[in-house]
Structure formats: C-alpha cells, structure tokens
Amino acid sequence: MRVAREFPYLITGVKQWGMACFAKAHPPSGVAKTLPLRNSRYERSAQRFLIGWLLLCLIGGDAVATTSRGDDHVPAAQDSAPASAADIDGWVEELSSDSYLLRKRATSNLTRVGEGAVASLVAELDSGDLEITERVIGILQEIAARAPVLAANDVGDGDPSHAGHGAWEELLRISKLGGSRGTRAKVAADEVRDVRRAQAVELLAAAGVFIGIGESTIGAISQQRRIVEVDAGFQGDAAILSLLQWIDGIDYARVRGAAIRQDVLAGVVQMPDLKTLVLLEGEIDADELALLGDIKELRHLELRYVPMNGDLIDRLASLPIRVSLTLNGTAAPADRVAALQKSVPGLEIIFKQGGFLGVKCDSSFSDCLISEVVAGQAAERAGLLPGDVVVEIDGTTIDKFKDLQKAIDAHLPGDTIKIRYQRAGVQTETTAELGKLNLP
C-alpha cells in the first residue's frame, strides 16, 4: 500500500534527480557550480526506489540461481551430445519417478534417442507396472510414428538406426501377448499403421502407382474392387514400392508390361493382404517367378499374354497357390500344363490359348444366352447382339456358357471361328476373328 501511495512521488523524484544529475554533469556556460540536489520528498522516494531496486537485482539473482539448482529444476538434454547407455538407463528409471518433470524429461529424451532406446524400454516392461507399461508403449509408438516411412535399408543410406523397425516390430510382438499390455500395444500399432498408410499412398501415387477402385477380371469373372496396379505409368525408383507393405485391406494387384521385373515384384509381394495377382502382357523369368513365393497367401495367380516355356511351367508347381492358376495366351506347352495339373491335383488350372470373343452370359441359364457384348471386340464386329443364343461353334454344339468358353479357349488370338446363333427363333451363321482379352 505504501508503495502505491508513494508511486507518484517516486516518479517525480526520479525525474528531478535525473535532471539535477544532468545539470551537475553539464553546467550551462557561466555557471560556476552545479545545482545542489534538494532533499525533498521526491528525491528521498527516488533514492529509496533505486537503492531497493539494486538490492533486489543482487539478491534476486542469487535467489533465482539458487532455485535453479533445486530439486524441481530439470535440465534439458543436449541434443548435440549422443546419449550413452548410462543416460538411456537413467531416463528409463525416471519413467517411474514421482516427479512429473522428471518423467516428462525422460519421455522427451528417450523419444529423441529413438531406436537406440528401444531395447532398454522393452526390458523395463518386465517390471509389470501398468503405468510404466503405458508410458513405454507410448514412447515406442512415438518412435515408430516419427521414423521415415521409407526405411533406411530401402532408400540406401545403410544406417538401420533410421529405419524405425525396432520400435514397430516390438509393438507388433507385444500386441500378440494378450492382456492389457497386448491390447494397448495393438492400439498403438494400429495408429502407427494408419499414419504410415496415408504417407505411403501419397508417395506411391506421386510415383505413378494406381491405388483405388478399378475393374478386375479373373478368368471369366469381372468386378469392381480396390486394386493396386503398376504399369508403364510407374516412374519412381523401385525402392519406393517397399511402401506397399503399408497398403493393407487390398487383396488384388496387377502388374503390366515392362513393370514385370524383379525389383517391382519384390515390392508388390510385400502387400500384407495380397491374395490375387495378375501379370499381363510382359515377360517373366525364373528368378522373378520365384519371388511370388513370398506372398503370404496367394489364392489366385493369372498369367495373361506372358510367354511361359516348359521350364517356367514346371516351376509353377513350387508356388503356394491355393485356389486357381490361370494361363491365358501364354503359349505354354499343353503336355507340361497337363503334367503340372497332375503334380498339384488340388489346384484349379484354367488353360487358355488366349483368343477372346467378347460376350458375357449367365452360366446358370440352360442355354448360352448373350447378356452383354463387349464394345470393340470380335463378337460386336461379327454382328452378335444381347439376346442372341449361341448354339454352335465350328460345328460343336453349345448348350451352356461353359461350352462356349471351352470352345473359345482352344483358339489363339487372330483365329477365325464360325458361329451359329439364334435370334428371334431364327438361326443364323457368322464368322468372327478372335482378339485378345484387353479387359483389366
């Protein structure tokens, strides 16, 4: 209160004292002596204020310095200095401290160290303390999420400490242990996966990889689905295809043309949920074919207009294909395909020479009724229309759609066939030059 009452006097006193000091130091010409300072209330207040301020600076500085050395002060870690094993172990111990500031510092430092702290963090989980478990898993999640989505061994800098694999792999391992620890780790892993998936989609799309809804055809079945496709539009370094390991929830991939090569296939087979792979209009060798064995669950494989000699056909027997193998327009030796079928009797093998008529029919009907004619294909050029019923191909009776498929599959692209069909109760003949299946 006294300070408030004397504040106006203090300001006035400081002004007058300052003016007097200035006059004393710089007297006007003709003045022999400086003006004396009057010992007024203003001057006394100013003097007390200045003296007090000086004392406060001296005493307060020591007090602040003393406080800064107290228990509540937590010095920041030096980012430029590498953390030693002792530093890391000390910070791990501080995760269980009663001091919030110590726990906060430890969390920050361990996150900064990154992969180098993973082993010590995982060892601390053995304590069984729920709070420690929560903090450790949180730090592992942060380390994994901060790691570059392109791992170091993929981009070629050779430093595994940059890869972020240790924290990620530990989260996956812990998530399988069950209990509260496993549940928390699973949540953390899912969140990291979401971050990396979004980053991967963006980078892959920029490199020319198609990821989205597209038309897919396996055998005679076509449908819209989520797909991944790598073709001539891919312009990036093949190392970026390692990001496909983060594209989950998509089970269909298609590789076309010159993209059928070892470095591209090495990335595609990393898709975690890949079950159907289509290779079309390119070439493949034994080493590239062997890579397909790395797919976790390969249910359907189609080779379309990809030349396959007898040796490559024999090598297909070693691939873990679970449901079907389609060989369409591969010029494969028929006897080697027959031998392959005997060696893997549980596998459905669809062997086609590659000719394509271009009609769609309902296989459940008792006749071969055309429901759709594919634009620009042989059937349209031959004059066939939806509603026509195919009754004969080259003199062979056609009762159902499967009979038509069998007849067409025996022909190569460019072959000419005779078609007898019925329209409005009248049978008519036409010829068609078969083309290639160029549907997706």
Steps between C-alpha positions, in 0.01 A plus 500: 500500500781739589664433162172587330468828698855606432508397136415853365767652725744233389452580130529875557808452718672284240436768238631784720799300615584411143473863390723612786760235419501609139535868597787415733684315227429761231475849657390784275768744399559762765388277785788427737348220706236233442159531648466332836260210534210592721420253772128503422246224539537428130874452522473281811246272328712477188808416703318229693362356176834487322683354799228241549502411132876444506476280810216302343707433189794380707300288744244381243771383260652280768154375596415407143836333456452310826146395402619382162720248679209367703330163468218630283731615222551252216780597262429438136703239322757620252379399155850520359645249746431131423332313783707235674362169624514641853298803392236280343477270802471802726216646298321165495520494882360853512183377328394366841595817688245678721607826338292596199784715367746212515256267322438765236871552443564127482222452245632784285858375512414138426283606208786712370746210525257285300604152393801504732267500800268219386685211667511674840135602472389146421702363791316738733170337404599199709435707812131429451398848615193617305601865498850414380350278230280784380792744486735257328248404232420866446869574440536201265199625306649849469836363384334279239271778377786750468720264300517570124241295316774394260730283711873564484578166336250585226632846417858380514671711765600184685423626850250264667456740792294717268261228397257503793464123472599416858221696667247384241595134528488514879150650487390215274661242727348643818158529333491120471569438870144554616382674814495875555856532373413329172180701460680831549776399258244399237333840522839669468596284200171576326556872544853478360370294208237764422768770486729298278220383270400859425862598435556194280191559283605858436859412406403202285235696311755773428728232351228374265361201691121473473324430831121518495178355358544329163368223278650158565469179300594152612411227253154593375401702808524880498418734786577838652735484795789676671819424312868588472642525148857557385548557127687723258375802692729415791787748490657468844794312644389141561618537862190709569287191435607372841228738623245248374556317829281772658214462248276261689139414422568451125523141378537553123806624310575526131842544337511576131755510219854614570414536870523119527855498633677386813525829691133582442375153595716511815294797614160367393536172689533701825131597492373353829156392376586408140312191384452549125782596262463557126805533274416601145655590168863469603778251556617316810804289586564231761638737766206736465257209516665374819429834672129421490564237766546783751129589486348401834176358360489474121156371408478595132776554245432597139764523228341669199695536175821430692705239309564186706734226383507149639758579768297792635184287503680237707614766748140602563458178700722642776284809552248479789195582285194397698198524268557569131764554233396659170728469198351717226685555174832379643586262213582242766555140384177309560681188620691697767176659617344152527800382703466803726137414564598150609769631737258737676163320480326733743568809290253618237695571180326700228695463177406728211669566168406867531228554239220734612148527357362775722161388631357462849247231587331367812649161579188396692278507191415181312621653173779737394304824504712810437432766764767748389726558200835663579551811288775481240552125531455210257136429589394858425684497168328170415158658557399318818252678728375461858215247496660277237547135595822332385425145391814389313872585461686343205245220490519427875167526686483767767246437778626728777743784552771263624485320163559830320791581731662163435467543124647852500782409741636253244570781252778755468452872444455551124324168443174514302203299625151422365213586732142378467257696715126539542321834493122530532465128430707512181849346480774693319871447433783751523877499532719675754872568515596459864693770677681530833349543842588863567267547794673597826 
